[in-house]
Amino acid sequence: MTTGSPACPGCSSSLGPAPVARCPQCGLPLLGQDAAALWQVTLALAGLDAQRRSLLLHRDHLLAGLRARQDQPDPPPYAPYAPYAPQTLYAQEVSGPSAQTVLLALGGLLVAIAALVFTVVSWGQLGLGAKALILTAVTACALLAPVPLRRRGLTATAETSAALGLSLVLLDWYAARAVGLGGLDRIDGAAYWAGATALTAVGAAAYGAAVRLRGPLPVALLLLQLPCLLVAVAIDGGPVAIATAGLVTALLDLVLATRTTALLLTATGATWALLGGLLAGGWLLDATTFAAAWPTWLPLALLAALGFGAALLPAATLPVPLRAAEPRGVAAALAGAALLTGLGGSLRFALPADWVPAGYAVPGALLALAGVVALTAAEPRRRSAWLGLLGVAGAVLALAQLSFLPALLSAYFGPAAQWGSTWFGLDDAHRDWQLTPAPFALPWLLVAVLGAAAARCARTGHRARARQLLGAALAVGGPLAVLLPALLHLPLRTGAVWAVLLVVGATAALVRRPAEPAAALALLAPTTVAAVLWSGADRPTTIAVWSVLAVLAALLAASLPAPWAPVPAVVGVLSLAVVAVTAGAAAGLAPYQYAFAVLAVAALSVPVAARRGGPVGLAVELTGYALAPVALLLTAGHPTALSLLLAVAGVLALGVAALRPDRRRPAGLAATALLILSSWVRLLLADVAAPEPYTASVAVAALTIGHLHRRRLPSTPSWTTYGPGLGTALLPSLLATWTDPQWLRPLLLGAFALALTVFGARRLLQAPLVLGAGTLLLVACHELAPLLVQVLDVLPRWLPLAAAGLLLLVLGATYEQRLRDARRARDGLRRMA
C-alpha cells in the first residue's frame, strides 16, 4: 500500500497516519496489486484536479485584470501567444514487427549465403570428418534452436532459425553428393534431387508440426512442387512425362489444399493442371502418328479426373476456393476440354484428311446435347458443372467449323465474279464452282444440335430460348442450304434459280406469319444475298432474278409490320432500277438511252409513296429521289440526252409540287434548278450567244402559269409559282452578260432586275426579291470589274492589303450588330414566304 494517503479511495473517509488493511468505514481492501494500482490512479486524478483548480484561479485573475482595463485606451497591437501544442514525434513509417521481420529475414539470408559459400568454396580445404562434423553441428543447432526460442516467446526468431536450418539441410544434400558419400555421386542428378526434395518436404512438414512453427509447412509445400517434375526429367520422358508430372503435382496440391484454407496452394494446383493440360493437348495436336499421340491419354485423363472431381464431388470435400458455383463450372469446362481434345485428337488418325474436324465436332455435339437435356430437366442438378460442359462443347463444335470457313465463303461469294464477264466483258469469271462434301456436311451437325436443343427447350416450356435457338439454326442452315447446287456441281444458273426458290419460300413464310418475322428473316437474308450474287450467271438470269426480287419485295412491304416493311420497299425500288438498266443493256441500248427508264422508275415511286404513306412511303420516295442522280450520271457523256433528261425531271418535279402540298417548296426549288440546267445545256449545245429569244417565251409561259396558280391558291410559295420562270429568264442572260463586251444587255438586265427587286419588296414575295437582288448585284460587279482592275493597277501594292485588314477589323467590331441585322433580314424573308 502507498503511504501518505489522507482518505479512502472508495468513500473518501480519513484513514489516519498508520497503514490499514481495510477501510474502517466501507471495508474496501487496501492491500495487494489492484489496490496499489487504484492508489496510483487516485493520486493521478488528485493531481489533475489540483492542476485544474490552479488553472481556473489563474484564468479568473487574468479575466479580472482585463475587465479592469476596459475603459483604458487600446495598447499597441501585439501578437498573442500561440496555443500550446506539444511537439509531435516523427511518423512511424515502418512498424516494429515489420522491422523485426526484415532484420530476421535479412540475417537468416546472409547466414544461408555464408553457409553456401563455405560449402562451395572452402569445402575442399577440410577433411571428410571435419566437413561432416561442421555441417551436422551447424544444421542441428539451427534446427534445435527454435525449441528454447519459442519457449521464451521469441517466435519470429524461432521461425528464422527453422528456415535457416531447412536451407542447411538442402546444403547437406548437396555436400553429401559432392563428396560421394555412400556412392551418391553415381546417381543421376535429377533423380537424386527428386528424392532429396521429397524427403526434405516430408521432414519439414513433420518438423514444423513437432516444434509447432508455421514456417516449415510453406517450405514443405514449396519443395513438394519439384519431385514429380524432376522424376520426369530423370526418366527423359519428354513433354508427355512433364505434363503428367505437372498434373500429379496439381493433384497433390489440391488434396493438400483440402486440409488448409490457403488460397495460394489451390491457385498453384490449378496452374499446374492448366499447364499440364496445355502441354499434353499441344503435343497431341502436333503428333503425326497414333503411336506418338496415345501417350497423351494419361495426362488428359488425369486432367479430366481433376476437373470432374472438382465439379461433382461434395463441396465439403473440396478446397475452400473451389466450393463456389463459378469455379466448379470452370473445372467442369476444363475437364470437358480435356475429354474432347483426347477423343478428337485420337479419332483424327482414323478419318480422312477432309473429315478430321468431325473427330472433334461429333463428341462435342453429343456432349452439348447431354448438357441441354440436363439443364432443361424439371429439377436440374449440378447446374454449374453442366453449364461449363455445355459452354466448352459449344465452343469446340463452333471451332471445328472454322477450318471449312474458307471453302464455304469461296463457294458463296466467288460466283459474284461472273458479273464482270456477263456485263462488262472481263475474263475473271468464276468458272470452277464446286464444294466438297465435308465443308457442306459438317456444319449441318451444328444445325442439328441447335434444332434438337430448340425442340427440347420447347418441350420443357422454355419457349423464348427455343425461338432463339431456332433462329440460330436457320441463320446457319440458310447459307448452307443455298450452297446445295455447288455441292452437286450444278451450273451457276441453276444455283441462282435455287436461291430464288428459297427466297420465295422464306417470303411465303413471312407473309403467312408476319407477326414473328425473326426466324424467316434469318433464312431470307442469306438466300437473297446469294440470289443477287449469283444472278450474274448470264443476262437473262440477271433480269429474271431481279424481276422476281422486285415482286417479292413489294409483297413483303405490303405484308410486314412497320419496323420491317421499309427495308423490302427500298429493295423493291432498287430491284426495278436494276431491271431497267440490265434490260436496256441486254437490248443493246446505250446508257443515255436506258437512263430514261431509270428516271421512270424514280417517277413511279412518287405516286406509290404518296398512296402508301407512313415509313414505307417515305422509304420508297427517298429511294426514288436517289435514283434521279443515277439517271443523270448515265447521260453524262451525251449532252443532248442530258438536257432532255433534266427537262423531264424538272417537269416531274413540277408535278410533285402540284400533287403533294407537303412537298411543294422543295419540289418547286428542284424543278426550278432542273429546268434552268436543262436550258443551259441546250443553249450551250446550240452555241447561242443571245439566249433571250429562246428563254423569253418559256419564261413568260412559266410565269403566267405560276401567276394563275397563285391566284387560285394564294398560299403557294413564290418559289414554286415564279421561281422557274424567273430563273429561266435571268440566269441565261446573266451568263451571257459576263461574256458580252457591249453595254446594252447589262443595262437591260440590270433594269429588269431592279424592277423585279422593287416588285418583290412591295408585294413581299421572296423569289422575285432574292433573284432580282442577286442578279442586280452580279451585273453591278460585272460593270465595276474593269474599273477595279484599272484602280488596282494605279494604287500601291500594299493598299489592298491594308484595306482588307481594316475591313476585317470593322467587320469584327460590328459583328454582333450585323448578326442582328442578318437575323432581321432572315425573318423578313420568312414573312415574305
KAJO-V234724 format. One record per residue. N is the residue number from 1. D_LAST is the distance of its C-alpha to the last C-alpha in whole Angstrom. Layout:
# KAJO-V234724
n=N d_last=D_LAST
n=N d_last=D_LAST
This chain:
# KAJO-V234724
n=1 d_last=112
n=2 d_last=111
n=3 d_last=113
n=4 d_last=112
n=5 d_last=110
n=6 d_last=110
n=7 d_last=109
n=8 d_last=108
n=9 d_last=104
n=10 d_last=104
n=11 d_last=105
n=12 d_last=106
n=13 d_last=110
n=14 d_last=112
n=15 d_last=114
n=16 d_last=117
n=17 d_last=118
n=18 d_last=119
n=19 d_last=117
n=20 d_last=117
n=21 d_last=116
n=22 d_last=114
n=23 d_last=113
n=24 d_last=115
n=25 d_last=113
n=26 d_last=110
n=27 d_last=112
n=28 d_last=109
n=29 d_last=110
n=30 d_last=111
n=31 d_last=112
n=32 d_last=110
n=33 d_last=107
n=34 d_last=105
n=35 d_last=106
n=36 d_last=106
n=37 d_last=103
n=38 d_last=102
n=39 d_last=104
n=40 d_last=102
n=41 d_last=99
n=42 d_last=101
n=43 d_last=102
n=44 d_last=98
n=45 d_last=97
n=46 d_last=99
n=47 d_last=99
n=48 d_last=95
n=49 d_last=96
n=50 d_last=98
n=51 d_last=95
n=52 d_last=93
n=53 d_last=95
n=54 d_last=96
n=55 d_last=92
n=56 d_last=91
n=57 d_last=94
n=58 d_last=93
n=59 d_last=89
n=60 d_last=91
n=61 d_last=93
n=62 d_last=90
n=63 d_last=88
n=64 d_last=90
n=65 d_last=91
n=66 d_last=87
n=67 d_last=87
n=68 d_last=90
n=69 d_last=88
n=70 d_last=85
n=71 d_last=85
n=72 d_last=86
n=73 d_last=84
n=74 d_last=82
n=75 d_last=84
n=76 d_last=82
n=77 d_last=79
n=78 d_last=81
n=79 d_last=79
n=80 d_last=81
n=81 d_last=83
n=82 d_last=80
n=83 d_last=81
n=84 d_last=84
n=85 d_last=82
n=86 d_last=85
n=87 d_last=84
n=88 d_last=83
n=89 d_last=84
n=90 d_last=83
n=91 d_last=80
n=92 d_last=82
n=93 d_last=80
n=94 d_last=83
n=95 d_last=85
n=96 d_last=88
n=97 d_last=89
n=98 d_last=86
n=99 d_last=88
n=100 d_last=91
n=101 d_last=90
n=102 d_last=89
n=103 d_last=92
n=104 d_last=94
n=105 d_last=92
n=106 d_last=92
n=107 d_last=96
n=108 d_last=96
n=109 d_last=94
n=110 d_last=97
n=111 d_last=100
n=112 d_last=99
n=113 d_last=98
n=114 d_last=101
n=115 d_last=103
n=116 d_last=101
n=117 d_last=102
n=118 d_last=106
n=119 d_last=106
n=120 d_last=104
n=121 d_last=106
n=122 d_last=109
n=123 d_last=110
n=124 d_last=112
n=125 d_last=114
n=126 d_last=116
n=127 d_last=118
n=128 d_last=117
n=129 d_last=119
n=130 d_last=117
n=131 d_last=114
n=132 d_last=114
n=133 d_last=115
n=134 d_last=113
n=135 d_last=110
n=136 d_last=111
n=137 d_last=112
n=138 d_last=109
n=139 d_last=107
n=140 d_last=109
n=141 d_last=109
n=142 d_last=105
n=143 d_last=105
n=144 d_last=107
n=145 d_last=106
n=146 d_last=103
n=147 d_last=106
n=148 d_last=107
n=149 d_last=104
n=150 d_last=102
n=151 d_last=105
n=152 d_last=104
n=153 d_last=101
n=154 d_last=100
n=155 d_last=97
n=156 d_last=95
n=157 d_last=98
n=158 d_last=99
n=159 d_last=96
n=160 d_last=96
n=161 d_last=100
n=162 d_last=99
n=163 d_last=97
n=164 d_last=99
n=165 d_last=102
n=166 d_last=100
n=167 d_last=99
n=168 d_last=102
n=169 d_last=103
n=170 d_last=101
n=171 d_last=103
n=172 d_last=106
n=173 d_last=105
n=174 d_last=104
n=175 d_last=107
n=176 d_last=109
n=177 d_last=108
n=178 d_last=108
n=179 d_last=112
n=180 d_last=112
n=181 d_last=113
n=182 d_last=115
n=183 d_last=113
n=184 d_last=110
n=185 d_last=109
n=186 d_last=110
n=187 d_last=107
n=188 d_last=103
n=189 d_last=101
n=190 d_last=98
n=191 d_last=101
n=192 d_last=103
n=193 d_last=99
n=194 d_last=98
n=195 d_last=101
n=196 d_last=101
n=197 d_last=98
n=198 d_last=98
n=199 d_last=102
n=200 d_last=100
n=201 d_last=97
n=202 d_last=100
n=203 d_last=102
n=204 d_last=99
n=205 d_last=98
n=206 d_last=101
n=207 d_last=102
n=208 d_last=99
n=209 d_last=100
n=210 d_last=103
n=211 d_last=103
n=212 d_last=100
n=213 d_last=97
n=214 d_last=93
n=215 d_last=93
n=216 d_last=95
n=217 d_last=93
n=218 d_last=90
n=219 d_last=93
n=220 d_last=94
n=221 d_last=91
n=222 d_last=90
n=223 d_last=93
n=224 d_last=92
n=225 d_last=89
n=226 d_last=92
n=227 d_last=95
n=228 d_last=93
n=229 d_last=91
n=230 d_last=94
n=231 d_last=96
n=232 d_last=93
n=233 d_last=94
n=234 d_last=98
n=235 d_last=98
n=236 d_last=95
n=237 d_last=93
n=238 d_last=90
n=239 d_last=87
n=240 d_last=88
n=241 d_last=90
n=242 d_last=88
n=243 d_last=85
n=244 d_last=88
n=245 d_last=89
n=246 d_last=86
n=247 d_last=86
n=248 d_last=89
n=249 d_last=88
n=250 d_last=85
n=251 d_last=87
n=252 d_last=90
n=253 d_last=87
n=254 d_last=85
n=255 d_last=89
n=256 d_last=89
n=257 d_last=86
n=258 d_last=87
n=259 d_last=90
n=260 d_last=87
n=261 d_last=84
n=262 d_last=83
n=263 d_last=80
n=264 d_last=81
n=265 d_last=83
n=266 d_last=81
n=267 d_last=78
n=268 d_last=81
n=269 d_last=82
n=270 d_last=79
n=271 d_last=78
n=272 d_last=82
n=273 d_last=81
n=274 d_last=77
n=275 d_last=79
n=276 d_last=82
n=277 d_last=80
n=278 d_last=77
n=279 d_last=80
n=280 d_last=82
n=281 d_last=79
n=282 d_last=78
n=283 d_last=82
n=284 d_last=81
n=285 d_last=78
n=286 d_last=80
n=287 d_last=83
n=288 d_last=84
n=289 d_last=87
n=290 d_last=88
n=291 d_last=91
n=292 d_last=89
n=293 d_last=86
n=294 d_last=88
n=295 d_last=90
n=296 d_last=86
n=297 d_last=87
n=298 d_last=88
n=299 d_last=86
n=300 d_last=83
n=301 d_last=85
n=302 d_last=86
n=303 d_last=82
n=304 d_last=81
n=305 d_last=84
n=306 d_last=83
n=307 d_last=79
n=308 d_last=81
n=309 d_last=83
n=310 d_last=80
n=311 d_last=78
n=312 d_last=81
n=313 d_last=83
n=314 d_last=83
n=315 d_last=81
n=316 d_last=84
n=317 d_last=86
n=318 d_last=83
n=319 d_last=83
n=320 d_last=80
n=321 d_last=77
n=322 d_last=77
n=323 d_last=78
n=324 d_last=74
n=325 d_last=72
n=326 d_last=70
n=327 d_last=73
n=328 d_last=75
n=329 d_last=72
n=330 d_last=72
n=331 d_last=75
n=332 d_last=75
n=333 d_last=72
n=334 d_last=75
n=335 d_last=78
n=336 d_last=75
n=337 d_last=74
n=338 d_last=78
n=339 d_last=79
n=340 d_last=76
n=341 d_last=77
n=342 d_last=81
n=343 d_last=80
n=344 d_last=78
n=345 d_last=80
n=346 d_last=83
n=347 d_last=82
n=348 d_last=80
n=349 d_last=83
n=350 d_last=84
n=351 d_last=81
n=352 d_last=79
n=353 d_last=77
n=354 d_last=74
n=355 d_last=75
n=356 d_last=76
n=357 d_last=72
n=358 d_last=74
n=359 d_last=76
n=360 d_last=74
n=361 d_last=71
n=362 d_last=74
n=363 d_last=76
n=364 d_last=72
n=365 d_last=71
n=366 d_last=74
n=367 d_last=74
n=368 d_last=70
n=369 d_last=71
n=370 d_last=74
n=371 d_last=71
n=372 d_last=69
n=373 d_last=72
n=374 d_last=73
n=375 d_last=70
n=376 d_last=69
n=377 d_last=72
n=378 d_last=72
n=379 d_last=73
n=380 d_last=73
n=381 d_last=76
n=382 d_last=75
n=383 d_last=71
n=384 d_last=71
n=385 d_last=73
n=386 d_last=72
n=387 d_last=68
n=388 d_last=70
n=389 d_last=72
n=390 d_last=69
n=391 d_last=66
n=392 d_last=69
n=393 d_last=70
n=394 d_last=66
n=395 d_last=66
n=396 d_last=69
n=397 d_last=67
n=398 d_last=64
n=399 d_last=65
n=400 d_last=68
n=401 d_last=65
n=402 d_last=64
n=403 d_last=67
n=404 d_last=65
n=405 d_last=62
n=406 d_last=62
n=407 d_last=63
n=408 d_last=61
n=409 d_last=58
n=410 d_last=59
n=411 d_last=60
n=412 d_last=56
n=413 d_last=54
n=414 d_last=57
n=415 d_last=56
n=416 d_last=52
n=417 d_last=54
n=418 d_last=55
n=419 d_last=51
n=420 d_last=52
n=421 d_last=55
n=422 d_last=53
n=423 d_last=50
n=424 d_last=50
n=425 d_last=54
n=426 d_last=55
n=427 d_last=59
n=428 d_last=58
n=429 d_last=58
n=430 d_last=59
n=431 d_last=63
n=432 d_last=65
n=433 d_last=63
n=434 d_last=65
n=435 d_last=66
n=436 d_last=69
n=437 d_last=70
n=438 d_last=70
n=439 d_last=67
n=440 d_last=66
n=441 d_last=68
n=442 d_last=68
n=443 d_last=65
n=444 d_last=65
n=445 d_last=68
n=446 d_last=65
n=447 d_last=63
n=448 d_last=66
n=449 d_last=67
n=450 d_last=63
n=451 d_last=63
n=452 d_last=67
n=453 d_last=65
n=454 d_last=62
n=455 d_last=65
n=456 d_last=67
n=457 d_last=64
n=458 d_last=63
n=459 d_last=67
n=460 d_last=67
n=461 d_last=64
n=462 d_last=62
n=463 d_last=59
n=464 d_last=56
n=465 d_last=58
n=466 d_last=59
n=467 d_last=56
n=468 d_last=55
n=469 d_last=58
n=470 d_last=58
n=471 d_last=54
n=472 d_last=56
n=473 d_last=59
n=474 d_last=56
n=475 d_last=54
n=476 d_last=57
n=477 d_last=59
n=478 d_last=56
n=479 d_last=56
n=480 d_last=60
n=481 d_last=60
n=482 d_last=58
n=483 d_last=60
n=484 d_last=63
n=485 d_last=63
n=486 d_last=63
n=487 d_last=66
n=488 d_last=68
n=489 d_last=67
n=490 d_last=65
n=491 d_last=63
n=492 d_last=59
n=493 d_last=58
n=494 d_last=60
n=495 d_last=58
n=496 d_last=55
n=497 d_last=56
n=498 d_last=57
n=499 d_last=54
n=500 d_last=52
n=501 d_last=55
n=502 d_last=54
n=503 d_last=50
n=504 d_last=51
n=505 d_last=53
n=506 d_last=51
n=507 d_last=48
n=508 d_last=50
n=509 d_last=51
n=510 d_last=48
n=511 d_last=47
n=512 d_last=50
n=513 d_last=49
n=514 d_last=46
n=515 d_last=46
n=516 d_last=48
n=517 d_last=47
n=518 d_last=48
n=519 d_last=51
n=520 d_last=50
n=521 d_last=47
n=522 d_last=50
n=523 d_last=52
n=524 d_last=49
n=525 d_last=47
n=526 d_last=50
n=527 d_last=51
n=528 d_last=48
n=529 d_last=48
n=530 d_last=51
n=531 d_last=50
n=532 d_last=48
n=533 d_last=50
n=534 d_last=53
n=535 d_last=51
n=536 d_last=52
n=537 d_last=55
n=538 d_last=55
n=539 d_last=52
n=540 d_last=52
n=541 d_last=53
n=542 d_last=49
n=543 d_last=48
n=544 d_last=49
n=545 d_last=49
n=546 d_last=45
n=547 d_last=45
n=548 d_last=47
n=549 d_last=44
n=550 d_last=41
n=551 d_last=43
n=552 d_last=44
n=553 d_last=41
n=554 d_last=39
n=555 d_last=42
n=556 d_last=41
n=557 d_last=38
n=558 d_last=38
n=559 d_last=41
n=560 d_last=41
n=561 d_last=39
n=562 d_last=35
n=563 d_last=36
n=564 d_last=38
n=565 d_last=37
n=566 d_last=34
n=567 d_last=36
n=568 d_last=38
n=569 d_last=35
n=570 d_last=34
n=571 d_last=38
n=572 d_last=38
n=573 d_last=35
n=574 d_last=36
n=575 d_last=40
n=576 d_last=38
n=577 d_last=37
n=578 d_last=40
n=579 d_last=42
n=580 d_last=40
n=581 d_last=41
n=582 d_last=44
n=583 d_last=45
n=584 d_last=44
n=585 d_last=46
n=586 d_last=49
n=587 d_last=49
n=588 d_last=49
n=589 d_last=45
n=590 d_last=44
n=591 d_last=41
n=592 d_last=38
n=593 d_last=39
n=594 d_last=39
n=595 d_last=36
n=596 d_last=34
n=597 d_last=36
n=598 d_last=34
n=599 d_last=31
n=600 d_last=32
n=601 d_last=33
n=602 d_last=29
n=603 d_last=28
n=604 d_last=30
n=605 d_last=29
n=606 d_last=26
n=607 d_last=27
n=608 d_last=30
n=609 d_last=27
n=610 d_last=25
n=611 d_last=28
n=612 d_last=30
n=613 d_last=27
n=614 d_last=28
n=615 d_last=29
n=616 d_last=31
n=617 d_last=28
n=618 d_last=26
n=619 d_last=29
n=620 d_last=29
n=621 d_last=26
n=622 d_last=25
n=623 d_last=29
n=624 d_last=28
n=625 d_last=25
n=626 d_last=28
n=627 d_last=30
n=628 d_last=28
n=629 d_last=29
n=630 d_last=32
n=631 d_last=32
n=632 d_last=31
n=633 d_last=34
n=634 d_last=36
n=635 d_last=35
n=636 d_last=35
n=637 d_last=39
n=638 d_last=38
n=639 d_last=35
n=640 d_last=36
n=641 d_last=35
n=642 d_last=32
n=643 d_last=30
n=644 d_last=31
n=645 d_last=30
n=646 d_last=27
n=647 d_last=26
n=648 d_last=27
n=649 d_last=25
n=650 d_last=22
n=651 d_last=23
n=652 d_last=23
n=653 d_last=20
n=654 d_last=18
n=655 d_last=21
n=656 d_last=19
n=657 d_last=16
n=658 d_last=17
n=659 d_last=20
n=660 d_last=18
n=661 d_last=15
n=662 d_last=15
n=663 d_last=15
n=664 d_last=12
n=665 d_last=10
n=666 d_last=13
n=667 d_last=15
n=668 d_last=13
n=669 d_last=13
n=670 d_last=17
n=671 d_last=18
n=672 d_last=16
n=673 d_last=19
n=674 d_last=22
n=675 d_last=22
n=676 d_last=22
n=677 d_last=24
n=678 d_last=26
n=679 d_last=27
n=680 d_last=27
n=681 d_last=30
n=682 d_last=32
n=683 d_last=32
n=684 d_last=33
n=685 d_last=36
n=686 d_last=37
n=687 d_last=37
n=688 d_last=35
n=689 d_last=35
n=690 d_last=33
n=691 d_last=30
n=692 d_last=29
n=693 d_last=31
n=694 d_last=30
n=695 d_last=26
n=696 d_last=26
n=697 d_last=27
n=698 d_last=24
n=699 d_last=21
n=700 d_last=22
n=701 d_last=23
n=702 d_last=19
n=703 d_last=17
n=704 d_last=19
n=705 d_last=19
n=706 d_last=15
n=707 d_last=15
n=708 d_last=18
n=709 d_last=16
n=710 d_last=13
n=711 d_last=15
n=712 d_last=17
n=713 d_last=14
n=714 d_last=11
n=715 d_last=9
n=716 d_last=9
n=717 d_last=6
n=718 d_last=7
n=719 d_last=9
n=720 d_last=11
n=721 d_last=12
n=722 d_last=12
n=723 d_last=12
n=724 d_last=16
n=725 d_last=17
n=726 d_last=16
n=727 d_last=17
n=728 d_last=21
n=729 d_last=21
n=730 d_last=21
n=731 d_last=22
n=732 d_last=25
n=733 d_last=26
n=734 d_last=25
n=735 d_last=27
n=736 d_last=30
n=737 d_last=30
n=738 d_last=31
n=739 d_last=34
n=740 d_last=35
n=741 d_last=37
n=742 d_last=37
n=743 d_last=35
n=744 d_last=33
n=745 d_last=31
n=746 d_last=29
n=747 d_last=29
n=748 d_last=28
n=749 d_last=25
n=750 d_last=24
n=751 d_last=24
n=752 d_last=22
n=753 d_last=20
n=754 d_last=20
n=755 d_last=19
n=756 d_last=16
n=757 d_last=15
n=758 d_last=16
n=759 d_last=14
n=760 d_last=11
n=761 d_last=12
n=762 d_last=13
n=763 d_last=11
n=764 d_last=8
n=765 d_last=7
n=766 d_last=6
n=767 d_last=8
n=768 d_last=11
n=769 d_last=11
n=770 d_last=11
n=771 d_last=14
n=772 d_last=16
n=773 d_last=16
n=774 d_last=17
n=775 d_last=20
n=776 d_last=21
n=777 d_last=22
n=778 d_last=24
n=779 d_last=26
n=780 d_last=27
n=781 d_last=28
n=782 d_last=30
n=783 d_last=31
n=784 d_last=32
n=785 d_last=34
n=786 d_last=37
n=787 d_last=38
n=788 d_last=37
n=789 d_last=39
n=790 d_last=42
n=791 d_last=41
n=792 d_last=41
n=793 d_last=45
n=794 d_last=46
n=795 d_last=45
n=796 d_last=47
n=797 d_last=46
n=798 d_last=45
n=799 d_last=43
n=800 d_last=40
n=801 d_last=40
n=802 d_last=41
n=803 d_last=38
n=804 d_last=36
n=805 d_last=37
n=806 d_last=37
n=807 d_last=33
n=808 d_last=33
n=809 d_last=35
n=810 d_last=32
n=811 d_last=29
n=812 d_last=31
n=813 d_last=32
n=814 d_last=29
n=815 d_last=27
n=816 d_last=26
n=817 d_last=25
n=818 d_last=23
n=819 d_last=21
n=820 d_last=20
n=821 d_last=19
n=822 d_last=17
n=823 d_last=15
n=824 d_last=14
n=825 d_last=13
n=826 d_last=11
n=827 d_last=10
n=828 d_last=9
n=829 d_last=6
n=830 d_last=5
n=831 d_last=5
n=832 d_last=4
n=833 d_last=0
